[in-house]
Amino acid sequence: MTSAPLAARLTIPSGPLFFPVTAYGPDGSVDLDTYRTHVRQGVEAGAAAVFACCGTGEFHALTPEEFEACVRAAVEAADGRVPVVAGAGYGTALAVRYARLAEAAGADGLLAMPPYLVVAGQEGLLRHYREVAAATALPVIVYQRDNAVFTPETVVGLARTDGIIGLKDGLGDLDLMQRIVSAVRSEVPGGFLYFNGLPTAEQTQLAYRALGVTLYSSAVFCFAPEIALAFHRALRTGDDATVEKLLDGFYRPFVDLRAQGRGYAVALVKAGVRLRGLDVGEVRPPLHEPAEDHVKQLAEVIERGYALLEETK
């Protein structure tokens, strides 16, 4: 069943969905002051929502106490201007614990990430997400990727579950997504939400838009919000020339660079935030920092992206 307040706020096409990185100090501990600054800057730049402590925010690397503190800091920084959605994951018991911590910290919703380690059947996955949804009053978006891949029938079951409002796809199987969208549309009345959650989702958003999926995550927004906003605006208004210029001149080179290292979907984004002047620290293990030459190439890609924006004015 759709939770109208959060669902309505997420569907307002005011800007990209912002997945902030988690800031660490020189000693490796969470730097809440810098994190608040990062979130506040993103909200003021035009983010439509803040997804705190999710994949880009290194959910896997945070203790429960750090997680709760970061979600609370994100809520404080957003100050009600946009909704804050928090990650929740691992096995069912821990996912429920994280969900309750997020609720206590003031989050508006949850992004339920895949369960840890196990490859479960559809019946077990459905039960897992239903238990997470039942644990709090927070609306839940289920994240499809890795070991949590759903049949259309299972997504129909998710859409019929009280508290589950949407599906974020990080798999990229467009045939499966079309069948999911069709099945839910045919069998479950109401506005179930869909999100393109692939890394650097702008690169595939034209294809997802053809399926009716207009919401997408933007890691680029962390370090180049003006570029991410220009792309989002061009998509929304049908400015194909700007979309193609940014895809060809900025997003494709960035994706090519991202493919040069494992974990770069997070580490390269964090390097980008540092390049733009906010010291959010390094990634935690098992992720690793980008090579020096890759950081130099990233700076060149960002510079080119901003030059392209000037050309489109």
Secondary structure, DSSP 8 states (H G I E B T S, - for coil): ---HHHHHHHHS-SS-EE-----B-TTSSB-HHHHHHHHHHHHHHT-SEEEETSTTTTGGG--HHHHHHHHHHHHHHHTTSS-EEEEE-SSHHHHHHHHHHHHHTT-SEEEE---SS----HHHHHHHHHHHHHHSSS-EEEEEBTTB---HHHHHHHHTSTTEEEEEE-S--HHHHHHHHHHHHHHS-S--EEEE-STTGGGGHHHHHHTT--EEEESGGGT-HHHHHHHHHHHHHT-HHHHHHHIIIIIHHHHHHHTTSTTHHHHHHHHHHHHTT-------TTS----HHHHHHHHHHHHHHHHHHHHH-
